Amino acid sequence: MADVEKLYSDHSFVADLRRLAKYTSQIVWSHHAKKRMKERDVSTQQVLNVLRSGTIHEPVYFDNINGSWRATLRRTAAGVEVKVGVAIDLAESVIVITVI
C-alpha cells in the first residue's frame, strides 16, 4: 500500500502502477486528462498501454498538497509517443492527471 512513509523508487512506483492498472476499476480519469486526450486524439487504450507498459519519463515524487505519489510515464502507442501524468493516491487508486 502506498503511504507517506513509503519512499517510492521509480521501479517500485511502476511496479505498483502496473499491478493497480490491471483493473480499470482502480483508475480515475481527471477531467483535465479526458480533455487533453480529446484534444490530442489519444485513445483510452493508448493511455492504458502507457500505464501498463510505459517507462518513467519524469521521476516519482510525493505531492504533499494532494497526498499522492506522482510521475510521468511514456510509451509509443499506436505509432505515437504518449506521455501520461499519473498519481497513486493513499487509497491505491490510479489517477490519470494529464495526457501529453
C-alpha positions in Angstrom: 0.0 0.0 0.0 1.3 3.5 -0.8 1.7 5.6 2.2 3.6 8.7 3.3 6.3 6.7 5.0 6.9 4.6 1.8 9.7 6.1 -0.2 8.9 5.1 -3.8 11.7 4.5 -6.2 10.9 4.8 -9.9 11.0 1.0 -10.1 8.6 0.4 -7.2 6.2 3.1 -8.4 6.0 1.5 -11.8 5.5 -2.0 -10.3 2.6 -0.8 -8.1 1.2 1.2 -11.0 1.2 -1.9 -13.2 -0.4 -4.0 -10.5 -3.2 -1.5 -9.9 -3.7 -0.6 -13.6 -4.6 -4.2 -14.4 -8.1 -3.3 -13.1 -9.8 -0.4 -14.8 -12.0 0.0 -11.7 -8.8 1.3 -9.9 -8.3 4.0 -12.5 -9.7 7.5 -12.0 -9.7 9.8 -15.1 -9.4 13.5 -14.3 -11.5 15.9 -16.3 -8.2 17.5 -17.5 -6.9 14.2 -18.7 -10.1 13.5 -20.7 -9.9 16.9 -22.2 -6.3 16.5 -23.3 -7.0 13.0 -24.7 -9.7 14.5 -26.9 -7.5 17.5 -28.0 -4.6 15.2 -28.8 -6.6 12.4 -30.3 -5.3 9.8 -27.8 -7.5 6.8 -27.0 -8.2 5.2 -23.7 -6.4 2.1 -24.9 -3.3 4.2 -25.7 -3.3 5.6 -22.1 -3.8 2.1 -20.6 -0.9 0.9 -22.7 1.3 3.6 -21.1 0.1 2.8 -17.6 0.6 -0.9 -18.1 3.8 -0.9 -20.2 5.3 2.6 -20.1 8.7 3.8 -18.7 9.4 6.7 -16.4 9.8 10.0 -18.2 9.8 12.3 -15.1 10.8 10.7 -11.8 8.4 9.8 -9.0 7.8 12.3 -6.2 5.4 12.8 -3.3 2.8 15.6 -3.8 2.2 17.0 -0.3 -0.8 19.1 -1.5 -2.8 16.2 -2.9 -1.3 13.4 -0.8 -0.3 11.2 -3.7 2.8 9.8 -5.4 3.2 11.1 -8.9 5.3 10.5 -12.0 5.1 10.9 -15.8 5.4 7.8 -17.9 5.8 7.5 -21.7 5.4 4.8 -24.3 5.0 4.7 -28.1 1.4 3.6 -28.6 -0.3 3.2 -32.0 2.8 4.9 -33.6 2.6 8.0 -31.4 4.7 8.7 -28.3 2.2 9.3 -25.5 3.1 10.7 -22.0 0.8 10.3 -19.1 1.0 12.2 -15.8 -0.3 9.8 -13.2 -0.6 9.5 -9.5 -1.2 6.7 -7.0 -3.1 8.1 -4.0 -3.1 6.8 -0.4 -6.2 4.6 -1.1 -4.3 3.0 -4.0 -6.3 4.4 -6.8 -4.5 5.3 -10.1 -5.3 8.9 -11.1 -4.7 9.9 -14.7 -3.9 13.6 -14.3 -2.9 14.6 -17.8 -2.0 13.2 -21.3 0.8 14.8 -23.2 
